[in-house]
């Protein structure tokens, strides 16, 4: 299995996030990708390659063009107004407010986000854009006949909607990859195994029946992003039946998680997918600092083995996981299990 590694991920290094009523050092940090690269290399899973300079035009296939343009220019607008601190929103257009994009950068940040977890720095957009190229390079490998590929990049993407950032996510790499694969004639399913519901991916494809979305995640009555991810969300219009949410409660271990993974895989098979994009979040680990599932490192071998049994071409796209020192082992275990 080839790993596409985005060395430019280090250009995104936000200092803070608002969590637990405090401004805390950001959990989503450069060390995450670096330790995964170390462990994937040690496991000798295959060559590590750089992403192809494809550009990010494909992002507009699933994202609003104005949103993409905002991300590109946001830092410049922010620094003119506020200087060199991280750009963070402070006001959001909630239910009682009008949905009109302001001219002010502070207003724009709130308009194009749904939480305060997406700091932007001077070089963040370079890392975000390279992340899109990393996932697209993985798509190219799959279309060229590779059985599998691993797009190793950060920041993650599955919380990003068509026109909003949130949950450390800016552009939705897995959704972009799935769209490009579908346009190439593939029957695509997205399997999201991150602890947090992939609300952005669901929202992008919710009214479409050509791409299947299955997610196993913390129950929204207990866990971020709280306002999406219920089991009764099964798609709408042409997408009815093409969305499967499998929410689990705090404390869930492999017995519950493995059963949910079986259901997700059964749904993918029933959909008739020939290609699967895996949003590979590892924050289901028992020691993750912001999550409350109880998976152990050996469980990720089982996860990889179960995904392999689908018998489909598979693109893994790196998402969450914040128990940093164990993250490399757990990620490598999924890929080892898949390759075994």
C-alpha positions in Angstrom: 0.0 0.0 0.0 1.4 3.4 -1.0 1.2 6.2 1.6 0.8 9.7 0.2 2.4 12.0 2.8 1.7 15.8 2.8 4.9 17.3 4.2 3.2 20.7 4.0 0.8 19.7 6.8 3.3 21.3 9.2 2.3 24.7 7.8 -0.9 24.5 9.7 -0.1 24.8 13.4 -2.9 26.6 15.2 -2.0 27.7 18.7 -5.4 27.5 20.5 -8.9 26.2 20.5 -11.9 27.0 22.7 -12.8 23.8 24.7 -14.2 23.2 28.1 -14.6 26.9 28.7 -10.9 27.5 28.2 -8.5 28.6 25.5 -6.4 25.5 25.3 -3.4 24.4 23.1 -4.9 22.9 20.0 -5.2 19.1 20.1 -4.9 18.9 16.3 -1.2 19.4 16.0 1.7 18.6 13.5 3.1 15.8 15.7 0.0 13.7 14.8 0.9 13.2 11.2 4.6 12.9 11.9 4.2 10.0 14.3 1.8 8.2 11.9 4.5 8.5 9.2 7.1 7.0 11.6 5.0 4.0 12.4 3.8 3.4 8.8 7.4 3.5 7.7 8.5 1.1 10.4 5.7 -1.3 9.4 7.1 -1.4 5.8 3.6 -1.2 4.4 4.9 0.2 1.1 6.5 3.3 -0.4 5.8 6.8 0.9 5.3 9.3 -1.9 4.6 13.0 -2.2 1.2 14.3 -3.5 1.0 15.4 -7.1 0.5 19.1 -7.7 -3.0 18.8 -9.0 -4.3 22.1 -7.7 -7.6 22.3 -5.7 -10.1 23.0 -8.4 -11.8 19.7 -7.5 -12.7 21.2 -4.1 -15.4 23.2 -5.8 -17.1 20.0 -6.8 -18.4 19.6 -3.2 -17.7 23.0 -1.6 -19.2 26.4 -2.3 -16.7 28.4 -4.4 -17.1 31.5 -2.2 -16.2 29.4 0.9 -13.0 28.1 -0.8 -12.1 31.7 -1.8 -12.7 32.8 1.7 -10.3 30.3 3.2 -7.6 31.4 0.7 -7.9 35.1 1.6 -9.0 34.9 5.3 -5.5 35.3 6.8 -4.7 38.4 4.8 -8.0 40.0 5.9 -7.5 39.0 9.5 -3.9 40.2 9.8 -4.8 43.6 8.4 -7.4 44.0 11.1 -5.9 42.1 14.1 -2.2 41.4 13.4 -0.4 38.1 13.8 -2.6 36.1 16.2 -4.6 33.1 15.0 -7.8 34.0 13.2 -10.8 32.7 15.2 -14.5 33.5 15.0 -16.4 35.1 17.9 -19.9 35.4 16.5 -22.1 33.0 14.6 -25.4 33.5 12.6 -27.6 31.4 14.9 -31.2 30.5 14.3 -32.6 34.0 15.0 -30.1 35.8 12.9 -29.9 36.5 9.1 -27.7 34.4 6.9 -25.9 37.2 5.1 -22.1 37.3 4.6 -20.7 40.4 6.3 -17.8 42.5 5.0 -15.9 42.3 8.3 -13.4 39.5 8.7 -14.8 38.8 12.2 -18.2 38.4 10.6 -16.9 36.3 7.7 -15.2 33.9 10.1 -18.5 33.3 11.9 -20.4 33.0 8.7 -18.1 30.3 7.3 -17.7 28.3 10.5 -19.8 26.5 13.1 -17.4 26.4 16.1 -14.2 27.9 17.5 -12.0 24.9 16.8 -10.7 26.1 13.4 -7.9 28.6 13.9 -6.2 29.9 10.8 -2.6 31.0 10.6 -0.5 32.7 7.9 0.3 29.4 6.2 -2.7 27.3 7.0 -4.2 27.5 3.6 -1.1 26.0 2.0 -1.5 23.0 4.3 -5.2 22.7 3.6 -4.7 22.9 -0.2 -1.9 20.3 0.0 -4.3 18.1 1.9 -6.7 18.2 -1.0 -3.9 17.3 -3.4 -2.9 14.4 -1.1 -6.4 12.9 -1.3 -6.6 13.4 -5.0 -3.3 11.7 -5.5 -4.8 8.7 -3.6 -7.7 8.8 -6.1 -5.3 8.7 -9.0 -3.7 5.6 -7.5 -7.0 3.9 -7.1 -8.1 4.8 -10.6 -4.8 3.4 -11.9 -5.6 0.0 -10.4 -4.0 0.1 -6.9 -6.0 -2.0 -4.5 -5.5 0.5 -1.7 -3.8 3.8 -0.8 -3.4 5.9 2.3 -3.7 9.7 2.1 -1.8 10.9 5.2 -2.5 14.6 5.7 -3.7 17.1 8.2 -5.8 19.1 9.0 -8.6 16.6 8.8 -11.7 17.2 6.8 -14.9 15.2 7.6 -16.6 17.9 9.6 -16.3 20.5 6.8 -19.6 21.2 5.1 -20.1 22.6 1.7 -19.7 26.1 3.1 -18.5 25.9 6.7 -15.4 24.9 8.6 -15.5 23.3 12.0 -14.0 20.5 14.2 -10.5 21.2 13.0 -11.7 20.7 9.4 -11.6 23.2 6.5 -12.0 21.3 3.2 -13.5 17.8 3.2 -10.8 15.6 1.7 -12.8 12.4 1.8 -15.9 14.0 0.2 -13.7 15.5 -2.6 -12.1 12.2 -3.2 -15.5 10.4 -3.3 -16.9 12.9 -5.7 -14.0 12.6 -8.1 -14.2 8.8 -8.0 -17.9 8.9 -8.7 -17.4 11.2 -11.7 -14.9 8.6 -13.0 -17.7 6.0 -13.0 -17.1 4.4 -9.6 -19.9 3.2 -7.3 -18.6 4.9 -4.1 -19.2 4.3 -0.4 -17.7 6.4 2.4 -17.1 4.6 5.7 -16.4 7.0 8.5 -14.8 5.3 11.6 -13.8 8.5 13.4 -15.2 8.9 16.9 -17.0 12.1 15.9 -19.8 12.0 13.4 -18.8 13.2 9.9 -21.5 15.8 9.8 -19.9 17.6 6.8 -19.7 14.5 4.7 -23.3 13.6 5.5 -24.6 17.1 4.7 -22.8 17.2 1.3 -24.3 13.9 0.1 -27.5 13.7 2.1 -29.8 14.3 -0.8 -27.9 12.2 -3.3 -28.3 8.5 -4.0 -25.1 7.9 -5.9 -22.7 8.0 -3.0 -23.3 6.0 0.2 -22.3 7.3 3.6 -22.0 5.1 6.7 -20.7 6.5 10.1 -20.0 4.9 13.5 -19.6 7.6 16.1 -20.4 8.9 19.6 -24.1 9.4 20.1 -25.1 13.0 19.4 -27.0 13.3 22.6 -23.6 13.0 24.3 -21.0 14.0 21.9 -19.7 16.6 19.4 -20.9 17.7 16.9 -24.2 17.1 18.8 -26.6 18.4 16.2 -26.3 15.6 13.5 -25.6 11.9 13.5 -28.9 10.3 14.8 -29.9 6.9 13.5 -33.1 8.2 11.9 -31.1 10.3 9.4 -31.3 8.0 6.4 -31.0 10.5 3.6 -33.6 12.7 1.8 -35.0 12.8 -1.7 -32.8 10.9 -4.1 -30.6 10.1 -1.1 -33.2 8.3 0.9 -31.6 5.0 2.2 -28.0 6.1 1.2 -27.1 7.4 4.7 -26.5 5.1 7.6 -25.7 6.4 11.1 -24.6 4.0 13.9 -24.3 6.1 17.0 -22.9 4.5 20.1 -22.8 5.7 23.7 -19.8 6.6 25.9 -17.8 3.6 27.0 -18.4 1.5 23.9 -15.7 -1.1 23.4 -15.0 -3.5 20.5 -18.0 -5.7 21.1 -20.4 -2.9 20.3 -18.1 -1.2 17.8 -17.4 -4.3 15.9 -21.1 -5.1 15.6 -21.7 -1.6 14.3 -18.8 -2.0 11.8 -20.4 -5.2 10.5 -23.7 -3.3 10.0 -21.9 -0.5 8.1 -20.1 -3.0 5.9 -23.3 -4.9 5.2 -24.9 -1.6 4.1 -21.9 -0.9 1.8 -22.3 -4.3 0.2 -26.1 -3.9 -0.2 -25.4 -0.5 -1.9 -23.3 -2.3 -4.5 -20.2 -0.2 -4.0 -17.0 -1.1 -5.9 -14.8 1.5 -4.2 -14.7 2.7 -0.5 -13.3 5.9 0.9 -12.5 5.4 4.6 -12.5 8.5 6.8 -9.8 7.0 9.1 -10.2 8.6 12.5 -8.4 6.9 15.4 -10.0 8.9 18.3 -12.0 5.8 19.3 -9.0 4.7 21.3 -9.5 4.2 25.0 -6.8 6.8 25.9 -7.9 9.6 23.6 -8.1 12.8 25.5 -11.3 14.2 24.0 -13.2 11.0 23.3 -15.0 8.3 25.3 -14.9 5.0 23.5 -12.7 2.1 24.7 -11.1 0.6 21.7 -7.6 -0.9 22.3 -4.7 -0.9 19.9 -5.3 -4.6 18.9 -8.9 -3.7 17.9 -7.5 -1.6 15.0 -6.1 -4.8 13.5 -9.6 -6.2 13.6 -11.0 -3.0 12.0 -8.6 -3.3 9.1 -9.4 -7.0 8.6 -13.1 -6.3 8.5 -12.7 -3.5 5.9 -10.5 -5.9 3.8 -13.3 -8.5 3.8 -15.4 -6.0 1.7 -13.0 -6.9 -1.2 -13.2 -3.4 -2.6 -10.6 -0.9 -3.7 -10.0 1.3 -0.7 -8.7 4.8 -0.1 -7.9 5.6 3.5 -8.0 9.3 4.3 -6.6 10.4 7.6 -8.9 12.2 10.0 -8.9 12.5 13.9 -7.1 10.9 16.8 -5.4 12.8 19.6 -3.7 10.3 21.9 -0.7 11.3 19.9 2.0 8.8 21.0 -0.4 5.8 20.4 -1.8 7.3 17.2 0.9 5.9 14.9 0.5 2.4 16.3 -3.2 2.4 16.0 -3.2 3.9 12.4 -0.6 1.4 11.3 -2.6 -1.5 12.8 -5.6 -0.7 10.7 -3.5 -0.7 7.6 -1.6 -3.9 8.7 -5.0 -5.6 9.4 -6.2 -4.5 5.9 -3.1 -5.9 4.2 -2.9 -9.2 6.1 
